[in-house]
Amino acid sequence: MQGLKRKIVVVLLIFICFLLQCTVFHALAFGNIVPNLMIVLTASFGFMRGEKSGLLIGFFSGFFIDVFFGEVLGFYALLYMYIGYTNGKFNRIFYPEDIKLPMALIIVSDLFYGLICYVLLFLMRAKFHIGYYFVHIILPEIVYTTFITIILYPLILWINHRLEESEQRSAKKFV
């Protein structure tokens, strides 16, 4: 029953972050730059819960983007899966009270995301403006995402903590 509760909460979080990214933050865009809430969510759960959770949440986050905005089904799902899995590798050195590691990982994840999108979506089409793309797209998105992470990450951490407490209470009932 507890696994079902976690799954429902995670699906709701993915859906809410997707809606916020596509509606509210799209209206609050600075120069058409929107923070990447899906990376914040994927990376956060990756290093809080491990590789498997990061991979699964990354897949479903990317799949949402693929279905609604992607040109090729699976591109963003695969990209977010890599991000979630890689962040899950840092689960062993994750400390909930330390925000420096999550911030650094989210910044690196967003940079990786921006560079891979540039290489596979623009460079392959002979658009060689990496300097322009980096300064006007990647860097502002990283800054905006980092700012939103300061607000969103503690909420995700709190939700994860509450789910873990609930799972522990449930496990004690059966022992």
C-alpha positions, -999 to +999 in steps of 0.1 A: +000+000+000+028+024+008+045+018-025+013+029-041+011+060-021+047+070-032+039+063-068+007+084-067+026+113-050+054+111-076+030+110-105+012+140-091+046+158-086+056+151-122+022+163-135+022+195-113+058+204-122+050+199-159+019+221-157+037+248-138+066+248-163+042+250-192+017+275-178+028+296-148+065+298-156+058+302-193+039+334-184+068+344-161+094+338-187+124+362-190+133+366-226+115+333-235+135+315-209+116+292-186+131+273-156+134+235-161+113+222-132+114+187-147+152+186-142+149+199-107+124+171-099+143+144-117+177+153-102+162+158-067+146+124-066+176+108-083+200+118-055+174+114-027+162+079-038+189+064-060+195+054-096+163+035-101+140+063-089+160+089-108+158+068-140+120+061-137+111+097-128+134+109-155+117+087-180+082+098-172+092+135-170+109+133-204+080+113-218+056+141-208+077+166-227+081+142-257+043+137-260+034+174-258+064+192-273+089+167-288+095+161-324+108+126-318+091+104-292+117+092-267+144+119-271+136+138-239+126+106-221+161+092-228+178+124-219+160+128-186+166+091-178+204+097-181+201+128-159+180+109-132+203+079-133+235+099-131+221+120-102+211+087-085+248+078-084+253+106-058+227+091-035+255+076-013+269+110-004+235+128-001+228+146+031+193+162+034+205+193+053+232+202+027+218+221-003+252+226-020+254+192-036+218+193-049+223+228-063+256+218-080+241+186-095+210+205-108+233+231-124+254+204-140+223+185-151+208+216-167+241+224-184+243+188-197+206+191-209+213+224-227+245+211-244+229+178-255+199+196-269+221+220-288+243+192-302+214+169-312+188+194-322+207+224-336+243+214-344+231+184-365+211+209-385+242+229-393+234+257-369+269+265-355+260+294-331+271+277-298+283+310-283+249+327-290+230+296-278+251+293-246+248+329-237+212+335-246+196+301-239+217+277-218+231+302-192+199+321-185+180+288-181+206+276-157+204+308-136+166+308-136+164+270-128+189+275-100+168+304-085+137+282-086+156+253-071+162+273-040+124+275-036+113+241-050+141+218-036+131+222+001+095+214-009+106+182-027+129+173+002+100+178+026+076+156+005+102+129+003+109+130+040+071+127+048+068+097+024+098+080+041+083+087+076+050+072+064+067+042+050+086+036+082+055+039+103+037+014+081+067-010+082+067-009+121+030-020+121+039-052+105+070-060+127 
